[in-house]
């Protein structure tokens, strides 16, 4: 069996929220392509809100901005992942229109070296 590699380029956008000159939240949107669709799909990654700003709507603001950017960039879907131990994050994602589609499987490659 021969497996061929073709390089695919993805684009990323970083979103942040600052208060009093300090960053209190961030999120990333990666725009990627596959052979199944002509449009890109979005991947929401690394949503983080400082402990002192949690519950103030920062996460909701960030995720809404990422959703808007995914729409603006023509994404046919937006994927968000979250660890099992984050029920508040899961509730926020559902509130914002995400559906629970299953499980994430992960391999930490740096730990294997």
Biopython code that builds the backbone (N, CA, C, O; Angstrom):
import numpy as np
from Bio.PDB.StructureBuilder import StructureBuilder

atoms = [
    (1, "UNK", "N", (0.847, -1.167, 0.000)),
    (1, "UNK", "CA", (0.000, 0.000, 0.000)),
    (1, "UNK", "C", (0.898, 1.237, 0.000)),
    (1, "UNK", "O", (1.850, 1.327, 0.776)),
    (2, "UNK", "N", (0.585, 2.179, -0.872)),
    (2, "UNK", "CA", (1.295, 3.453, -0.922)),
    (2, "UNK", "C", (0.377, 4.557, -0.421)),
    (2, "UNK", "O", (-0.750, 4.701, -0.894)),
    (3, "UNK", "N", (0.851, 5.314, 0.512)),
    (3, "UNK", "CA", (0.084, 6.447, 1.026)),
    (3, "UNK", "C", (0.772, 7.716, 0.555)),
    (3, "UNK", "O", (1.965, 7.906, 0.791)),
    (4, "UNK", "N", (0.028, 8.576, -0.105)),
    (4, "UNK", "CA", (0.571, 9.823, -0.638)),
    (4, "UNK", "C", (0.178, 10.975, 0.274)),
    (4, "UNK", "O", (-0.917, 10.986, 0.837)),
    (5, "UNK", "N", (1.055, 11.924, 0.411)),
    (5, "UNK", "CA", (0.818, 13.107, 1.239)),
    (5, "UNK", "C", (0.647, 14.322, 0.343)),
    (5, "UNK", "O", (1.411, 14.521, -0.601)),
    (6, "UNK", "N", (-0.339, 15.115, 0.637)),
    (6, "UNK", "CA", (-0.538, 16.389, -0.030)),
    (6, "UNK", "C", (-0.676, 17.445, 1.054)),
    (6, "UNK", "O", (-1.494, 17.305, 1.963)),
    (7, "UNK", "N", (0.112, 18.487, 0.960)),
    (7, "UNK", "CA", (0.060, 19.531, 1.972)),
    (7, "UNK", "C", (-1.233, 20.338, 1.828)),
    (7, "UNK", "O", (-1.607, 20.752, 0.731)),
    (8, "UNK", "N", (-1.897, 20.547, 2.950)),
    (8, "UNK", "CA", (-3.105, 21.356, 3.018)),
    (8, "UNK", "C", (-2.816, 22.491, 3.989)),
    (8, "UNK", "O", (-2.339, 22.255, 5.099)),
    (9, "UNK", "N", (-3.095, 23.689, 3.586)),
    (9, "UNK", "CA", (-2.799, 24.852, 4.416)),
    (9, "UNK", "C", (-4.059, 25.283, 5.154)),
    (9, "UNK", "O", (-5.133, 25.384, 4.560)),
    (10, "UNK", "N", (-3.920, 25.536, 6.447)),
    (10, "UNK", "CA", (-5.018, 26.041, 7.270)),
    (10, "UNK", "C", (-4.689, 27.467, 7.687)),
    (10, "UNK", "O", (-3.528, 27.872, 7.734)),
    (11, "UNK", "N", (-5.731, 28.205, 7.983)),
    (11, "UNK", "CA", (-5.573, 29.592, 8.423)),
    (11, "UNK", "C", (-6.120, 29.705, 9.836)),
    (11, "UNK", "O", (-7.092, 29.035, 10.184)),
    (12, "UNK", "N", (-5.512, 30.536, 10.640)),
    (12, "UNK", "CA", (-5.983, 30.697, 12.005)),
    (12, "UNK", "C", (-6.226, 32.154, 12.358)),
    (12, "UNK", "O", (-5.568, 33.058, 11.843)),
    (13, "UNK", "N", (-7.188, 32.358, 13.249)),
    (13, "UNK", "CA", (-7.499, 33.687, 13.777)),
    (13, "UNK", "C", (-7.475, 33.611, 15.300)),
    (13, "UNK", "O", (-7.997, 32.659, 15.880)),
    (14, "UNK", "N", (-6.883, 34.592, 15.941)),
    (14, "UNK", "CA", (-6.836, 34.647, 17.398)),
    (14, "UNK", "C", (-7.740, 35.776, 17.864)),
    (14, "UNK", "O", (-7.670, 36.892, 17.348)),
    (15, "UNK", "N", (-8.583, 35.485, 18.834)),
    (15, "UNK", "CA", (-9.508, 36.452, 19.415)),
    (15, "UNK", "C", (-9.102, 36.669, 20.865)),
    (15, "UNK", "O", (-8.698, 35.723, 21.541)),
    (16, "UNK", "N", (-9.204, 37.906, 21.354)),
    (16, "UNK", "CA", (-8.873, 38.150, 22.754)),
    (16, "UNK", "C", (-9.754, 39.261, 23.321)),
    (16, "UNK", "O", (-10.261, 40.118, 22.599)),
    (17, "UNK", "N", (-9.912, 39.211, 24.629)),
    (17, "UNK", "CA", (-10.647, 40.229, 25.371)),
    (17, "UNK", "C", (-9.707, 40.768, 26.435)),
    (17, "UNK", "O", (-9.083, 40.006, 27.174)),
    (18, "UNK", "N", (-9.611, 42.092, 26.506)),
    (18, "UNK", "CA", (-8.754, 42.731, 27.511)),
    (18, "UNK", "C", (-9.583, 43.633, 28.406)),
    (18, "UNK", "O", (-10.581, 44.221, 27.989)),
    (19, "UNK", "N", (-9.140, 43.721, 29.642)),
    (19, "UNK", "CA", (-9.710, 44.647, 30.618)),
    (19, "UNK", "C", (-8.562, 45.338, 31.327)),
    (19, "UNK", "O", (-7.621, 44.694, 31.792)),
    (20, "UNK", "N", (-8.649, 46.645, 31.403)),
    (20, "UNK", "CA", (-7.609, 47.426, 32.089)),
    (20, "UNK", "C", (-6.214, 47.074, 31.588)),
    (20, "UNK", "O", (-5.262, 47.002, 32.365)),
    (21, "UNK", "N", (-6.107, 46.859, 30.292)),
    (21, "UNK", "CA", (-4.812, 46.582, 29.689)),
    (21, "UNK", "C", (-4.299, 45.162, 29.821)),
    (21, "UNK", "O", (-3.197, 44.854, 29.365)),
    (22, "UNK", "N", (-5.083, 44.295, 30.439)),
    (22, "UNK", "CA", (-4.646, 42.902, 30.609)),
    (22, "UNK", "C", (-5.606, 41.962, 29.880)),
    (22, "UNK", "O", (-6.824, 42.130, 29.942)),
    (23, "UNK", "N", (-5.052, 40.990, 29.203)),
    (23, "UNK", "CA", (-5.884, 40.009, 28.515)),
    (23, "UNK", "C", (-6.565, 39.105, 29.543)),
    (23, "UNK", "O", (-5.907, 38.539, 30.415)),
    (24, "UNK", "N", (-7.889, 38.977, 29.432)),
    (24, "UNK", "CA", (-8.637, 38.122, 30.359)),
    (24, "UNK", "C", (-9.266, 36.925, 29.660)),
    (24, "UNK", "O", (-9.802, 36.036, 30.322)),
    (25, "UNK", "N", (-9.208, 36.888, 28.333)),
    (25, "UNK", "CA", (-9.773, 35.751, 27.609)),
    (25, "UNK", "C", (-9.218, 35.671, 26.207)),
    (25, "UNK", "O", (-8.778, 36.665, 25.628)),
    (26, "UNK", "N", (-9.249, 34.449, 25.669)),
    (26, "UNK", "CA", (-8.766, 34.236, 24.302)),
    (26, "UNK", "C", (-9.459, 33.019, 23.707)),
    (26, "UNK", "O", (-9.994, 32.171, 24.421)),
    (27, "UNK", "N", (-9.435, 32.959, 22.387)),
    (27, "UNK", "CA", (-9.943, 31.804, 21.652)),
    (27, "UNK", "C", (-9.312, 31.814, 20.265)),
    (27, "UNK", "O", (-8.897, 32.863, 19.771)),
    (28, "UNK", "N", (-9.243, 30.666, 19.653)),
    (28, "UNK", "CA", (-8.687, 30.535, 18.309)),
    (28, "UNK", "C", (-9.716, 29.901, 17.388)),
    (28, "UNK", "O", (-10.475, 29.018, 17.790)),
    (29, "UNK", "N", (-9.728, 30.366, 16.147)),
    (29, "UNK", "CA", (-10.527, 29.754, 15.098)),
    (29, "UNK", "C", (-9.571, 29.333, 13.996)),
    (29, "UNK", "O", (-8.829, 30.153, 13.455)),
    (30, "UNK", "N", (-9.595, 28.052, 13.671)),
    (30, "UNK", "CA", (-8.810, 27.540, 12.553)),
    (30, "UNK", "C", (-9.764, 27.216, 11.420)),
    (30, "UNK", "O", (-10.781, 26.552, 11.618)),
    (31, "UNK", "N", (-9.428, 27.688, 10.235)),
    (31, "UNK", "CA", (-10.222, 27.447, 9.030)),
    (31, "UNK", "C", (-9.495, 26.391, 8.211)),
    (31, "UNK", "O", (-8.338, 26.575, 7.831)),
    (32, "UNK", "N", (-10.182, 25.283, 7.941)),
    (32, "UNK", "CA", (-9.546, 24.151, 7.268)),
    (32, "UNK", "C", (-10.438, 23.624, 6.148)),
    (32, "UNK", "O", (-11.651, 23.834, 6.143)),
    (33, "UNK", "N", (-9.817, 22.947, 5.219)),
    (33, "UNK", "CA", (-10.530, 22.368, 4.081)),
    (33, "UNK", "C", (-10.403, 20.843, 4.110)),
    (33, "UNK", "O", (-9.458, 20.286, 4.669)),
    (34, "UNK", "N", (-11.381, 20.193, 3.494)),
    (34, "UNK", "CA", (-11.275, 18.762, 3.236)),
    (34, "UNK", "C", (-11.893, 18.485, 1.869)),
    (34, "UNK", "O", (-12.462, 19.384, 1.249)),
    (35, "UNK", "N", (-11.785, 17.265, 1.408)),
    (35, "UNK", "CA", (-12.279, 16.927, 0.070)),
    (35, "UNK", "C", (-13.791, 16.697, 0.015)),
    (35, "UNK", "O", (-14.340, 16.509, -1.070)),
    (36, "UNK", "N", (-14.458, 16.708, 1.136)),
    (36, "UNK", "CA", (-15.884, 16.436, 1.169)),
    (36, "UNK", "C", (-16.741, 17.653, 0.853)),
    (36, "UNK", "O", (-17.891, 17.505, 0.439)),
    (37, "UNK", "N", (-16.196, 18.865, 1.044)),
    (37, "UNK", "CA", (-16.963, 20.097, 0.850)),
    (37, "UNK", "C", (-16.114, 21.137, 0.144)),
    (37, "UNK", "O", (-14.889, 21.144, 0.264)),
    (38, "UNK", "N", (-16.772, 22.006, -0.586)),
    (38, "UNK", "CA", (-16.071, 23.121, -1.222)),
    (38, "UNK", "C", (-15.800, 24.239, -0.228)),
    (38, "UNK", "O", (-14.884, 25.038, -0.419)),
    (39, "UNK", "N", (-16.602, 24.295, 0.841)),
    (39, "UNK", "CA", (-16.448, 25.331, 1.848)),
    (39, "UNK", "C", (-15.513, 24.844, 2.952)),
    (39, "UNK", "O", (-15.349, 23.639, 3.142)),
    (40, "UNK", "N", (-14.906, 25.774, 3.673)),
    (40, "UNK", "CA", (-14.063, 25.374, 4.805)),
    (40, "UNK", "C", (-14.913, 24.968, 6.002)),
    (40, "UNK", "O", (-16.111, 25.249, 6.049)),
    (41, "UNK", "N", (-14.289, 24.311, 6.962)),
    (41, "UNK", "CA", (-14.923, 24.109, 8.258)),
    (41, "UNK", "C", (-14.071, 24.819, 9.296)),
    (41, "UNK", "O", (-12.875, 25.035, 9.098)),
    (42, "UNK", "N", (-14.700, 25.175, 10.399)),
    (42, "UNK", "CA", (-13.995, 25.877, 11.458)),
    (42, "UNK", "C", (-13.747, 24.971, 12.646)),
    (42, "UNK", "O", (-14.543, 24.082, 12.949)),
    (43, "UNK", "N", (-12.642, 25.211, 13.307)),
    (43, "UNK", "CA", (-12.309, 24.483, 14.526)),
    (43, "UNK", "C", (-12.026, 25.504, 15.611)),
    (43, "UNK", "O", (-11.067, 26.270, 15.518)),
    (44, "UNK", "N", (-12.861, 25.514, 16.638)),
    (44, "UNK", "CA", (-12.720, 26.405, 17.785)),
    (44, "UNK", "C", (-11.798, 25.731, 18.782)),
    (44, "UNK", "O", (-12.045, 24.599, 19.199)),
    (45, "UNK", "N", (-10.726, 26.432, 19.168)),
    (45, "UNK", "CA", (-9.697, 25.822, 19.997)),
    (45, "UNK", "C", (-9.235, 26.782, 21.080)),
    (45, "UNK", "O", (-9.247, 27.999, 20.897)),
    (46, "UNK", "N", (-8.831, 26.222, 22.198)),
    (46, "UNK", "CA", (-8.155, 26.956, 23.261)),
    (46, "UNK", "C", (-8.944, 28.162, 23.761)),
    (46, "UNK", "O", (-8.396, 29.256, 23.893)),
    (47, "UNK", "N", (-10.225, 27.959, 24.035)),
    (47, "UNK", "CA", (-11.016, 29.022, 24.668)),
    (47, "UNK", "C", (-10.588, 29.066, 26.132)),
    (47, "UNK", "O", (-10.653, 28.062, 26.841)),
    (48, "UNK", "N", (-10.156, 30.229, 26.568)),
    (48, "UNK", "CA", (-9.690, 30.376, 27.940)),
    (48, "UNK", "C", (-10.142, 31.719, 28.487)),
    (48, "UNK", "O", (-10.037, 32.743, 27.812)),
    (49, "UNK", "N", (-10.652, 31.708, 29.727)),
    (49, "UNK", "CA", (-11.027, 32.929, 30.433)),
    (49, "UNK", "C", (-10.361, 32.882, 31.802)),
    (49, "UNK", "O", (-10.463, 31.890, 32.523)),
    (50, "UNK", "N", (-9.674, 33.974, 32.147)),
    (50, "UNK", "CA", (-9.048, 34.071, 33.466)),
    (50, "UNK", "C", (-10.086, 33.843, 34.556)),
    (50, "UNK", "O", (-11.239, 34.257, 34.436)),
    (51, "UNK", "N", (-9.656, 33.184, 35.609)),
    (51, "UNK", "CA", (-10.556, 32.876, 36.737)),
    (51, "UNK", "C", (-11.325, 34.106, 37.214)),
    (51, "UNK", "O", (-12.519, 34.015, 37.499)),
    (52, "UNK", "N", (-10.659, 35.247, 37.302)),
    (52, "UNK", "CA", (-11.286, 36.476, 37.812)),
    (52, "UNK", "C", (-12.378, 37.016, 36.899)),
    (52, "UNK", "O", (-13.207, 37.813, 37.339)),
    (53, "UNK", "N", (-12.393, 36.598, 35.640)),
    (53, "UNK", "CA", (-13.378, 37.094, 34.679)),
    (53, "UNK", "C", (-14.456, 36.066, 34.349)),
    (53, "UNK", "O", (-15.362, 36.358, 33.568)),
    (54, "UNK", "N", (-14.377, 34.895, 34.916)),
    (54, "UNK", "CA", (-15.374, 33.851, 34.622)),
    (54, "UNK", "C", (-16.727, 34.241, 35.196)),
    (54, "UNK", "O", (-16.818, 34.776, 36.301)),
    (55, "UNK", "N", (-17.764, 33.969, 34.440)),
    (55, "UNK", "CA", (-19.116, 34.319, 34.855)),
    (55, "UNK", "C", (-19.519, 35.721, 34.437)),
    (55, "UNK", "O", (-20.644, 36.144, 34.701)),
    (56, "UNK", "N", (-18.614, 36.453, 33.785)),
    (56, "UNK", "CA", (-18.892, 37.830, 33.358)),
    (56, "UNK", "C", (-19.284, 37.931, 31.885)),
    (56, "UNK", "O", (-19.444, 39.037, 31.368)),
    (57, "UNK", "N", (-19.438, 36.810, 31.212)),
    (57, "UNK", "CA", (-19.827, 36.834, 29.798)),
    (57, "UNK", "C", (-18.669, 36.883, 28.822)),
    (57, "UNK", "O", (-18.887, 36.971, 27.613)),
    (58, "UNK", "N", (-17.448, 36.828, 29.315)),
    (58, "UNK", "CA", (-16.281, 36.889, 28.440)),
    (58, "UNK", "C", (-16.244, 35.694, 27.496)),
    (58, "UNK", "O", (-16.041, 35.861, 26.293)),
    (59, "UNK", "N", (-16.437, 34.495, 28.030)),
    (59, "UNK", "CA", (-16.432, 33.298, 27.191)),
    (59, "UNK", "C", (-17.520, 33.342, 26.139)),
    (59, "UNK", "O", (-17.289, 32.988, 24.983)),
    (60, "UNK", "N", (-18.704, 33.773, 26.535)),
    (60, "UNK", "CA", (-19.830, 33.883, 25.598)),
    (60, "UNK", "C", (-19.508, 34.879, 24.490)),
    (60, "UNK", "O", (-19.781, 34.623, 23.317)),
    (61, "UNK", "N", (-18.926, 36.018, 24.867)),
    (61, "UNK", "CA", (-18.541, 37.033, 23.882)),
    (61, "UNK", "C", (-17.515, 36.474, 22.902)),
    (61, "UNK", "O", (-17.644, 36.663, 21.692)),
    (62, "UNK", "N", (-16.508, 35.794, 23.414)),
    (62, "UNK", "CA", (-15.478, 35.213, 22.558)),
    (62, "UNK", "C", (-16.060, 34.191, 21.589)),
    (62, "UNK", "O", (-15.804, 34.249, 20.387)),
    (63, "UNK", "N", (-16.843, 33.257, 22.118)),
    (63, "UNK", "CA", (-17.389, 32.196, 21.268)),
    (63, "UNK", "C", (-18.335, 32.781, 20.224)),
    (63, "UNK", "O", (-18.338, 32.330, 19.078)),
    (64, "UNK", "N", (-19.133, 33.771, 20.597)),
    (64, "UNK", "CA", (-20.005, 34.417, 19.611)),
    (64, "UNK", "C", (-19.205, 35.086, 18.499)),
    (64, "UNK", "O", (-19.612, 35.052, 17.338)),
    (65, "UNK", "N", (-18.076, 35.691, 18.844)),
    (65, "UNK", "CA", (-17.218, 36.299, 17.825)),
    (65, "UNK", "C", (-16.630, 35.240, 16.896)),
    (65, "UNK", "O", (-16.533, 35.453, 15.688)),
    (66, "UNK", "N", (-16.239, 34.102, 17.461)),
    (66, "UNK", "CA", (-15.701, 33.013, 16.647)),
    (66, "UNK", "C", (-16.792, 32.475, 15.712)),
    (66, "UNK", "O", (-16.531, 32.219, 14.536)),
    (67, "UNK", "N", (-18.007, 32.305, 16.231)),
    (67, "UNK", "CA", (-19.124, 31.835, 15.398)),
    (67, "UNK", "C", (-19.356, 32.803, 14.238)),
    (67, "UNK", "O", (-19.514, 32.381, 13.093)),
    (68, "UNK", "N", (-19.376, 34.100, 14.538)),
    (68, "UNK", "CA", (-19.585, 35.103, 13.493)),
    (68, "UNK", "C", (-18.471, 35.047, 12.445)),
    (68, "UNK", "O", (-18.739, 35.145, 11.247)),
    (69, "UNK", "N", (-17.239, 34.891, 12.889)),
    (69, "UNK", "CA", (-16.116, 34.817, 11.952)),
    (69, "UNK", "C", (-16.185, 33.552, 11.095)),
    (69, "UNK", "O", (-15.864, 33.587, 9.907)),
    (70, "UNK", "N", (-16.602, 32.438, 11.695)),
    (70, "UNK", "CA", (-16.759, 31.196, 10.926)),
    (70, "UNK", "C", (-17.826, 31.383, 9.839)),
    (70, "UNK", "O", (-17.652, 30.939, 8.704)),
    (71, "UNK", "N", (-18.920, 32.039, 10.198)),
    (71, "UNK", "CA", (-19.968, 32.327, 9.198)),
    (71, "UNK", "C", (-19.429, 33.243, 8.105)),
    (71, "UNK", "O", (-19.627, 32.978, 6.920)),
    (72, "UNK", "N", (-18.747, 34.321, 8.499)),
    (72, "UNK", "CA", (-18.197, 35.276, 7.539)),
    (72, "UNK", "C", (-17.233, 34.599, 6.576)),
    (72, "UNK", "O", (-17.156, 34.967, 5.404)),
    (73, "UNK", "N", (-16.503, 33.613, 7.071)),
    (73, "UNK", "CA", (-15.534, 32.897, 6.237)),
    (73, "UNK", "C", (-16.149, 31.726, 5.478)),
    (73, "UNK", "O", (-15.427, 30.949, 4.852)),
    (74, "UNK", "N", (-17.480, 31.589, 5.526)),
    (74, "UNK", "CA", (-18.175, 30.582, 4.728)),
    (74, "UNK", "C", (-18.078, 29.165, 5.236)),
    (74, "UNK", "O", (-18.266, 28.225, 4.464)),
    (75, "UNK", "N", (-17.788, 28.980, 6.521)),
    (75, "UNK", "CA", (-17.671, 27.624, 7.062)),
    (75, "UNK", "C", (-19.017, 26.895, 7.012)),
    (75, "UNK", "O", (-20.059, 27.473, 7.320)),
    (76, "UNK", "N", (-18.979, 25.630, 6.623)),
    (76, "UNK", "CA", (-20.200, 24.825, 6.622)),
    (76, "UNK", "C", (-20.479, 24.224, 7.989)),
    (76, "UNK", "O", (-21.606, 23.813, 8.265)),
    (77, "UNK", "N", (-19.451, 24.166, 8.864)),
    (77, "UNK", "CA", (-19.645, 23.703, 10.233)),
    (77, "UNK", "C", (-18.551, 24.292, 11.101)),
    (77, "UNK", "O", (-17.503, 24.715, 10.612)),
    (78, "UNK", "N", (-18.815, 24.311, 12.399)),
    (78, "UNK", "CA", (-17.842, 24.756, 13.385)),
    (78, "UNK", "C", (-17.769, 23.689, 14.460)),
    (78, "UNK", "O", (-18.788, 23.310, 15.037)),
    (79, "UNK", "N", (-16.577, 23.209, 14.727)),
    (79, "UNK", "CA", (-16.355, 22.158, 15.715)),
    (79, "UNK", "C", (-15.730, 22.777, 16.958)),
    (79, "UNK", "O", (-14.792, 23.568, 16.863)),
    (80, "UNK", "N", (-16.251, 22.415, 18.115)),
    (80, "UNK", "CA", (-15.671, 22.830, 19.388)),
    (80, "UNK", "C", (-15.480, 21.579, 20.236)),
    (80, "UNK", "O", (-16.353, 20.711, 20.273)),
    (81, "UNK", "N", (-14.367, 21.487, 20.901)),
    (81, "UNK", "CA", (-14.134, 20.360, 21.797)),
    (81, "UNK", "C", (-13.978, 20.875, 23.216)),
    (81, "UNK", "O", (-13.641, 22.037, 23.442)),
    (82, "UNK", "N", (-14.229, 19.992, 24.160)),
    (82, "UNK", "CA", (-14.108, 20.355, 25.566)),
    (82, "UNK", "C", (-13.901, 19.084, 26.377)),
    (82, "UNK", "O", (-14.442, 18.027, 26.051)),
    (83, "UNK", "N", (-13.116, 19.202, 27.431)),
    (83, "UNK", "CA", (-12.886, 18.044, 28.292)),
    (83, "UNK", "C", (-14.157, 17.686, 29.057)),
    (83, "UNK", "O", (-14.994, 18.549, 29.321)),
    (84, "UNK", "N", (-14.295, 16.418, 29.409)),
    (84, "UNK", "CA", (-15.480, 15.941, 30.141)),
    (84, "UNK", "C", (-15.722, 16.704, 31.433)),
    (84, "UNK", "O", (-16.871, 16.861, 31.845)),
    (85, "UNK", "N", (-14.678, 17.178, 32.075)),
    (85, "UNK", "CA", (-14.788, 17.806, 33.389)),
    (85, "UNK", "C", (-15.218, 19.272, 33.324)),
    (85, "UNK", "O", (-15.054, 19.993, 34.308)),
    (86, "UNK", "N", (-15.759, 19.731, 32.206)),
    (86, "UNK", "CA", (-16.134, 21.138, 32.027)),
    (86, "UNK", "C", (-17.627, 21.311, 31.741)),
    (86, "UNK", "O", (-17.978, 21.809, 30.671)),
    (87, "UNK", "N", (-18.513, 20.924, 32.650)),
    (87, "UNK", "CA", (-19.949, 21.018, 32.370)),
    (87, "UNK", "C", (-20.445, 22.446, 32.122)),
    (87, "UNK", "O", (-21.393, 22.632, 31.359)),
    (88, "UNK", "N", (-19.835, 23.457, 32.744)),
    (88, "UNK", "CA", (-20.265, 24.841, 32.486)),
    (88, "UNK", "C", (-19.945, 25.248, 31.052)),
    (88, "UNK", "O", (-20.727, 25.952, 30.413)),
    (89, "UNK", "N", (-18.802, 24.807, 30.554)),
    (89, "UNK", "CA", (-18.435, 25.095, 29.169)),
    (89, "UNK", "C", (-19.398, 24.383, 28.223)),
    (89, "UNK", "O", (-19.830, 24.959, 27.224)),
    (90, "UNK", "N", (-19.732, 23.141, 28.536)),
    (90, "UNK", "CA", (-20.652, 22.378, 27.690)),
    (90, "UNK", "C", (-22.009, 23.074, 27.645)),
    (90, "UNK", "O", (-22.616, 23.182, 26.579)),
    (91, "UNK", "N", (-22.481, 23.541, 28.783)),
    (91, "UNK", "CA", (-23.771, 24.244, 28.842)),
    (91, "UNK", "C", (-23.722, 25.516, 28.001)),
    (91, "UNK", "O", (-24.689, 25.838, 27.311)),
    (92, "UNK", "N", (-22.614, 26.236, 28.052)),
    (92, "UNK", "CA", (-22.470, 27.446, 27.235)),
    (92, "UNK", "C", (-22.528, 27.098, 25.756)),
    (92, "UNK", "O", (-23.233, 27.757, 24.992)),
    (93, "UNK", "N", (-21.794, 26.070, 25.346)),
    (93, "UNK", "CA", (-21.804, 25.686, 23.936)),
    (93, "UNK", "C", (-23.212, 25.312, 23.471)),
    (93, "UNK", "O", (-23.633, 25.716, 22.387)),
    (94, "UNK", "N", (-23.927, 24.557, 24.269)),
    (94, "UNK", "CA", (-25.304, 24.185, 23.909)),
    (94, "UNK", "C", (-26.178, 25.430, 23.834)),
    (94, "UNK", "O", (-26.971, 25.570, 22.902)),
    (95, "UNK", "N", (-26.048, 26.333, 24.796)),
    (95, "UNK", "CA", (-26.820, 27.580, 24.804)),
    (95, "UNK", "C", (-26.568, 28.385, 23.525)),
    (95, "UNK", "O", (-27.476, 29.042, 23.016)),
    (96, "UNK", "N", (-25.349, 28.334, 23.014)),
    (96, "UNK", "CA", (-24.992, 29.095, 21.819)),
    (96, "UNK", "C", (-25.311, 28.370, 20.513)),
    (96, "UNK", "O", (-25.057, 28.899, 19.431)),
    (97, "UNK", "N", (-25.867, 27.160, 20.611)),
    (97, "UNK", "CA", (-26.319, 26.466, 19.410)),
    (97, "UNK", "C", (-25.519, 25.255, 18.985)),
    (97, "UNK", "O", (-25.848, 24.634, 17.973)),
    (98, "UNK", "N", (-24.486, 24.900, 19.717)),
    (98, "UNK", "CA", (-23.723, 23.694, 19.390)),
    (98, "UNK", "C", (-24.515, 22.461, 19.828)),
    (98, "UNK", "O", (-25.291, 22.523, 20.781)),
    (99, "UNK", "N", (-24.318, 21.355, 19.136)),
    (99, "UNK", "CA", (-24.914, 20.072, 19.507)),
    (99, "UNK", "C", (-23.801, 19.122, 19.923)),
    (99, "UNK", "O", (-22.704, 19.153, 19.367)),
    (100, "UNK", "N", (-24.092, 18.283, 20.899)),
    (100, "UNK", "CA", (-23.122, 17.284, 21.353)),
    (100, "UNK", "C", (-23.110, 16.148, 20.336)),
    (100, "UNK", "O", (-24.065, 15.376, 20.242)),
    (101, "UNK", "N", (-22.018, 16.053, 19.573)),
    (101, "UNK", "CA", (-21.931, 15.064, 18.502)),
    (101, "UNK", "C", (-21.126, 13.840, 18.871)),
    (101, "UNK", "O", (-21.036, 12.910, 18.070)),
    (102, "UNK", "N", (-20.544, 13.802, 20.040)),
    (102, "UNK", "CA", (-19.789, 12.599, 20.355)),
    (102, "UNK", "C", (-18.597, 12.860, 21.228)),
    (102, "UNK", "O", (-18.635, 13.692, 22.134)),
    (103, "UNK", "N", (-17.541, 12.141, 20.947)),
    (103, "UNK", "CA", (-16.363, 12.160, 21.800)),
    (103, "UNK", "C", (-15.150, 12.631, 21.028)),
    (103, "UNK", "O", (-15.088, 12.522, 19.803)),
    (104, "UNK", "N", (-14.193, 13.155, 21.764)),
    (104, "UNK", "CA", (-12.913, 13.531, 21.197)),
    (104, "UNK", "C", (-11.877, 12.514, 21.667)),
    (104, "UNK", "O", (-11.819, 12.167, 22.847)),
    (105, "UNK", "N", (-11.082, 12.053, 20.749)),
    (105, "UNK", "CA", (-9.973, 11.168, 21.102)),
    (105, "UNK", "C", (-8.692, 11.935, 20.858)),
    (105, "UNK", "O", (-8.547, 12.616, 19.843)),
    (106, "UNK", "N", (-7.780, 11.824, 21.775)),
    (106, "UNK", "CA", (-6.590, 12.654, 21.739)),
    (106, "UNK", "C", (-5.357, 11.823, 22.063)),
    (106, "UNK", "O", (-5.390, 10.921, 22.900)),
    (107, "UNK", "N", (-4.284, 12.150, 21.384)),
    (107, "UNK", "CA", (-2.987, 11.553, 21.668)),
    (107, "UNK", "C", (-2.019, 12.712, 21.905)),
    (107, "UNK", "O", (-1.787, 13.513, 21.000)),
    (108, "UNK", "N", (-1.468, 12.808, 23.077)),
    (108, "UNK", "CA", (-0.494, 13.843, 23.395)),
    (108, "UNK", "C", (0.871, 13.402, 22.893)),
    (108, "UNK", "O", (1.578, 12.655, 23.569)),
    (109, "UNK", "N", (1.238, 13.866, 21.706)),
    (109, "UNK", "CA", (2.453, 13.397, 21.055)),
    (109, "UNK", "C", (3.723, 13.824, 21.781)),
    (109, "UNK", "O", (4.707, 13.085, 21.785)),
    (110, "UNK", "N", (3.718, 14.991, 22.388)),
    (110, "UNK", "CA", (4.917, 15.444, 23.109)),
    (110, "UNK", "C", (5.232, 14.518, 24.281)),
    (110, "UNK", "O", (6.399, 14.327, 24.624)),
    (111, "UNK", "N", (4.210, 13.949, 24.889)),
    (111, "UNK", "CA", (4.401, 13.054, 26.034)),
    (111, "UNK", "C", (4.958, 11.702, 25.602)),
    (111, "UNK", "O", (5.487, 10.963, 26.433)),
    (112, "UNK", "N", (4.850, 11.369, 24.335)),
    (112, "UNK", "CA", (5.300, 10.063, 23.854)),
    (112, "UNK", "C", (6.752, 10.053, 23.415)),
    (112, "UNK", "O", (7.294, 8.990, 23.117)),
    (113, "UNK", "N", (7.384, 11.196, 23.368)),
    (113, "UNK", "CA", (8.762, 11.266, 22.870)),
    (113, "UNK", "C", (9.759, 10.976, 23.947)),
    (113, "UNK", "O", (10.964, 10.994, 23.694)),
]
sb = StructureBuilder()
sb.init_structure("model")
sb.init_model(0)
sb.init_chain("A")
sb.init_seg("    ")
for serial, (resi, resn, name, xyz) in enumerate(atoms, 1):
    if name == "N":
        sb.init_residue(resn, " ", resi, " ")
    sb.init_atom(name, np.array(xyz, "f"), 0.0, 1.0, " ", f" {name:<3s}", serial, name[0])
structure = sb.get_structure()
